[in-house]
Amino acid sequence: MTLDEEDRQRRLPAGRKAQLAAYVAEAGQVTVTALAERFGVSIDTIRRDLDQLSADGVLVRTYGGAVSQSTLSRVDRAVDVRLKMEEREKEKIAALAASLVDDGSIVMINGGTTTLAVARNLRNHRDLTVVTNSLLVPPALPPSAVRDVYLFGGAVRTLTLATVGPVSFRGSDGSDLDISCDLALIGVGAVSAAAGYTTSNLAEAAMMREMISRAGRVAILADSSKFGRRLFAQVSELGVADYFVTDATPPADLLDALKENEVELITPETLEGAQDLQ
């Protein structure tokens, strides 16, 4: 292909999208601005192209750019990288999840950037007991919101700044104490109708599963970039959750599966609809 032919193809939507997809796959993570400059089109055009490629499952749309599927399929990203991804979506989810927390209740929170956002959103709560395996959650909790904070022991995963180990505490006699919580807030790495809730690390999956088993109510949290994907280790099937909290309406197959399993879907849209009925 000559340079002139390549330039003409770049300006055609189909050709541009193919080149764009290939570039994102090679780069791993890109911004809308960088893509617009590279391909010589407007930012709005790039956004539309990325939205279509995301809908086709070619890449994952993020706030301000996109990430390749191959990048997401690798080993866990460091927490500082994940903190910069889907920030707006996570804040929406955090505000919704915080509304499920009752004052004076016991809440279990697993490690993750979405659940970390929930911890920051508990500023209007009072007298909470929070139990977590995240090293980042305790300092993020508003002091006025908590009565007690407990951190599960175990090995620290420096990549995620979370502990992995038993969901238990030892008494003074060395025996395990029986613990439970009113609500478990569990962030997961992927969710699909067929595989349920999954994550990339086996030890974390086992820990999340045990947290769920000790909860009176369970809220699973995942942003829309995680729809229709499956990671290495299953945390649980869909029906284990009482609530699925996310930033957008899931695709039809996942939406139907959540309904069949009697999982209450909570999104900004469902909340607005409920308020309109009042």
N, C-alpha and C positions, 0 to 999 in steps of 0.2 A: 504494500500500500504506500502510495506517495504521500508526501507531507500535505499536499493540497487535498487529497482524498481523505486523509486522516482529519484535517480541519473541518471538512464538510460533514464527516460522520459525527464529529464531536458536537456539532450544532444540531444534529438530528436527535430527537428525544430518545429513541431506542438505542442508538449508538452511544449517546452520552451516558445513558444509564448503565450500559454494559461496562463502559470504561470507568464510570464512577464506582460501580460495584467492585471491579477489579482493584481499583486504587484503595478503597477502604479495606478490602481483604488483605492487601499488602501492607498498608500502614498500621492496621489494627484499630486505631482510634483517630478520628479526624473532627475538625470543626466545620460548621457551615461556611464561615467566612473564608477559611482556607480553600474549601472546595469551590466556592464561587470564583475566587481569584484564579485557581488552577484551570477551571473549565470555561472561564470567560462568560459566565451567565450571572443572572441576578441571584441574590440570596433567597428570594421567594421561590425561584425556579428550583434551586438546590433543595430547599425544604420540601417542595412537592415531590421531587425525585426520591429523596430519602424516605418520605412517608410511604411512597409506593413500594420501594424496595423493602422497607420494613414489613409492610403488609404481605409482601410476597415471601417473607422469611429469609431474605438474602442477607440482611444485616439487622442490627438492633438500634432503633432510634434513641438518642439520648438528648437531654436538654443542651441545645447549642451544637449538636453534631450527631455522630453515629459511631458505633463500635461493631467490628466484624464478629460474625458468629464464631469464628475460630478463636478469637481472643477470649470470648466468653466461655468457650469450652475448655480452655486450659486450666491449670491449677488456679486456686483462689487468687484473686487480686488482693493486693495489700489494702488495708483499711483506708489509708490516705488517698488511694485512687478511688475507691468506692464512695468515699465521702463527697467527691466532686461529680458523681454521676446521678442523674435523675433527682437533683436536689429539690426541685419544685414538687415533683410527684411524691417524694418522701415526706415533705412537709404537709401535704394534703392528707396523706395516710396517717401521719402522726396525730394531726388534730382530730381525725375521726376516731382513731384508736383510743386517744385520751378520754374521749366522751364515754367510753365503755367502763372506765375505771371509777369505782365508787369510793367516796371518802371513807377512811377507816379500814379499807380492805387490804388483803395480802395479794401482791402481784408478783408473778415470776416473769422475768424478761430475759430472753436469750441474747447472745452477742450479735451485733449487726448494726449497720448504719441506719436502717429504717427504725429499728427499735431504739436506737440512740436518740433519734429525733423525737420519738414518743416520750422518752425520759425528760427531754427539755420542755415538752408541752404539758407537763404535769404541774405547772406553776400555780394553777387555780385550785389544786387539790390539797387536802389536809389529812394528816394522821395515817399516812400510808406505810405499810411494811413492804419493802422491795427486796426481792431475792434475785440474783443475777449471776451469770458467769462472765459478764463483760467487765473488763477493767475500766472501760470508758463511761459506763452508765453511772456509777456512784458519784463521781464529781460533776456529772451533768444534771443530776437531780436537783431541783430547787430546794434549798434547805427548809423552807417553810412547808413543803409538801410532805415530808417524810418524818416518821417516828423512828423507824429502824431500817437499816440497810445491811444485807448479808451477801457475801460473795462466796460462791461455790469454789472449793479448792480443786487442785489438779494441776496438770501440766499447762503452761501458758503457750498458746500459739501466737508467736510474735507477729505473724502475718495479719491476724485478725484481732489481736489484743483481747483474747478471750481464753478462759480456762476450759479444758476438757477433762472430765472425770466424773465421779459419781454425783448424782443429784441427792446429796445427803449431808448431814452434819453429825459429828461424833459427840456423844455425851461424855461427862467426866469419867465414866467407868469404861470408856472405849467402845461402847455399843452405838449403833446407828440410831439416831432419833427419827421418829416418824414425822414427816412434814407434808403439808399440803398448802394449796393457795386457792384464793377465790377466782382468780383470773390469770391465765398464762397468755402472754403476748409473744408470739413466736414469728420471727421473720424467716422466710425461706428463700432459697435461691432460684426455685423454678416451680411452676404449677401447671399441671395438664389434666385433662379429663381421664386419660388412661393411667398415668403414673401417680397421680395425686401430688403431694408436696414432697419436693426433693431438695437435696443440697449436695455440695461437692465433696464433703469430708465425712468419712464413715463415723469417726468418733463424735463429731458434732451432731450427726443425725441421731445417734443413739442417745445422746444427752437431751436433745430436743424432744425426742419421743418420750423420755422419762418425765420431763417437765410437763408435757401434755397429760400424762397419766396421773399426775398429782393435782390437777386443776379441776375446780368446779365448772368453770367455763373456759373455752379456748378461742382465742382470736388469732387467726393466721394472717400475716401481713406480707404483701408482695406487690411491687409496682408492675405496671402493665408491660414492661419490657420482658418480664419473666413468664408471660402467658405462653402456653403451648410448647414449653421446653421441658426437658428431663435432664437432671444431673445424676451423678454417680449413685448416691445413696438415698433411698426413700425414707422420709421422715414418717409419713403416715398416708393413709388413704384420705380422700376428700372429706368423708363423713365424720371424721374425728373432730372437726371444727364446729363450733357454734356460729362463728362469724368468719367471713373472709373479707378483709379490709384492703381496698385497692384504690387506685386513682381514676380508673376508667372501667366502663362496662366490658367484661371479658367476651371473647368470641363465642359464637353460638354453641359449639360443642361443650365448652367449659361451663358456660352459663347454664345449659340444660343439666349437666352433671351436678353442679352445685345445688340446683333446685331439687333434683332427684334424691340427693343426699341430705336434704333439709338444712343446708348451710345458708345462713342469712348473709346476703351480699350487702356490703356497706361501701358506697362510693359517694363522692360529692353530689352526684345526680340523685341517688336514692334518698340521701338526706334532705335535699331540696324538695323532692317529691313528698316526703313525709311531712315536712313543714308546711307545704301548700295545702295538705289535707286537714291541718289543724285549724 
